[in-house]
Amino acid sequence: MLKKEETVLVLIDIQGKLAQIIENSENVIQNIVKVVKGANVLELPILWLEQYPKGLGLTVEAIANEIDGQPIEKITFSAYDTEEFRTKLEATGRKKILLAGIESHICVYQTAAHLLANGYEVEVLVDCVSSRTAENRQLGIDKMVQLGAKQTSVEMALFEIQQIAKGDAFKAISTIVK
């Protein structure tokens, strides 16, 4: 089970024109906004990355507006191959990763593979990942699962971390997921 004190949200490359042309773009972006808002309510660390932003553009504004701090710039497909990401991830002291982003079969998949190979538990938010085609989206998810990643959704993950159906955090999360 995901636990608040063990979990970090990692967002991969939800940026520029690519974010607008992925399969089911509008729903994926809305779901990522929801998980970011929920992570903020639960006080989870959020690490977000941008693949070559000078060329691909910045993180979608609706998402970036919900996150404090600055994104980590990368040119590697796997976030784990970027030293700044590894350093910030290790600084959290957490080993459970909620993973979201694009593209499922490239950057999200390679990041998951490296995280799993380095002792992290990965839960892929399947309603928060996509690719330009449905086939590549599913292929990325399938390969991550074959490597040992688990599948989850925004609502499932947030309520799993919350664990109790009362209090201000529960009310806030209930509002976010509706």
N, C-alpha and C positions, 0 to 999 in steps of 0.2 A: 504494500500500500504506500501511496505517496504521503509523505509527512512534511509539514510546513518547514520544519527546521533542517530538512535534508534536501530540499528541492530548489532548483534554479530553472527559470524559463530562458530558453535560448531561441532567438529569432534570427533566421537566416535570409538575408537578401530580399526583403519585401519592398522592392524599390522600382522607381522609374516606370518606363513604358512596359517592361516585362510583367510587372505586377498587374497591369491592366489587360494583358492578353493571355494570361494563364487560364486553364480550364476552370470554370466556375469562379472567376475572379471576384465578383462582388461578394459572394457568400464567404469565400476564404478570407478576404480582407475584414469583413464584418466579424467573423469568428476570431480573428487575431486581435482585433480591438477588444472583443469581450474577454479573451484570456489575459490580455495585458491589464485591463481594468480589474479583473479578478485577482491577478497576481499582485497588483498594487494594494488591494484590500487585504490580502493575506500577507503582505509585506515580504513577498518573495523577491530575491534578486533577479534582475532582468539583464541579460547580456544580449545586445543586438548588433548585428553585423551588416555591413554593406560591401558588396562586391564592386570594386573599382567604381566608386560613385561619380568620378569625373566623366566617365563614359556612359554608365548605365543610369545615372540619376540618383536621387536621394530616396530614403525610406518614405513610403506613402504617408502623407501628412496626417491622416486620421490615426495612424499608428504612432508616428513619431511624437505627436502632440500629447500622447498618454505616458511617455517615458521620460524620466529625468536623465540627465547626462548626455553623453555623446555616443554615437555608434562606433564600433571598431571597424576600421577600414581593412579590407583584405583583398588580395589578388589570387589567393589559393582557393581551390574549390572547397576543400575541407576547412572549416573554421579552426579545427585543431592544429592545422599546419601554420597558423598565424600565432606568433609568440605572445602578442598582447592578449589574445583570447585565452590562451592557456594560463597565462599569469593571472588574469582577472577571474577565471573559473576556479583555479586553485585557491585564490584568496577567499572565495566564498566558503571553502571548507565543505562543500556539499557534493554528493555523489549521484544524486538522482536528477536527471535532466528531462524537462518537458521540452520537446523540440517541435518547432513550427517554421514554416518558410517555403521558399521556392529556390530552385526547382527540385521537386521530390527525388528525381532520379539522378541528380548531379550533386549539387552542394549539400542538400539535406542528407541524402544517402551517404556521401563521403564523410560528412561530419559525424553522422551516427556510427559509421563503421569505425572511425578512429576513436570516438568516445568509448564505444564498447570494448575495443581492443586495449584501452588504457584504464579499464576498471570502473567505468561509469555505467550506471543503469540508465537506459534511454526509454522514454515513453513518447511515441510519436503521436502528436495531436492530428489524427487523420482528417479532421474537418478544418485544419489549419495548414495543410500542405497541398501543393499542386504543381503542375508542370504545364507546358503548352498544350500537351495532349493528355487525354484521360488514360491512355495506355501507358505513357511514361510515368504519370502520377502513380498508377497502381503498381507498376514495375518497381519504382523506388520504394514504396511501402512494403511490397513483398520481399524485396532483398533485405531491407532493414530488419524485418521480422525473422527472416532466415538466419540472420546474424545474431539474433537474440533480443532485439528491441521489442517492446510491447506496444500495443495500440491503445489509444484512449481518445477521448473527445473533450472539448472545452467543458461541457457540463459535468461529465463524469470526473474529470481531473479536479475541477474546482470543489465539487462537493466531497470528493474523496479526501482532499487536503483539509477541508473545513471540518469534517467528521461529525458535527453536531448540528441539529436543526433548530438552533436558537441563537440569539445574540445579534449584535449589529453587523458583524461580518456575514453571518448567514443571510440576513435581510438584504444586505448590499449585493451579495452574490446572486440571490434569488432574483433581484431586479435586473442585474446585468444579463443573466442567461435567458430572460423572457423576451 
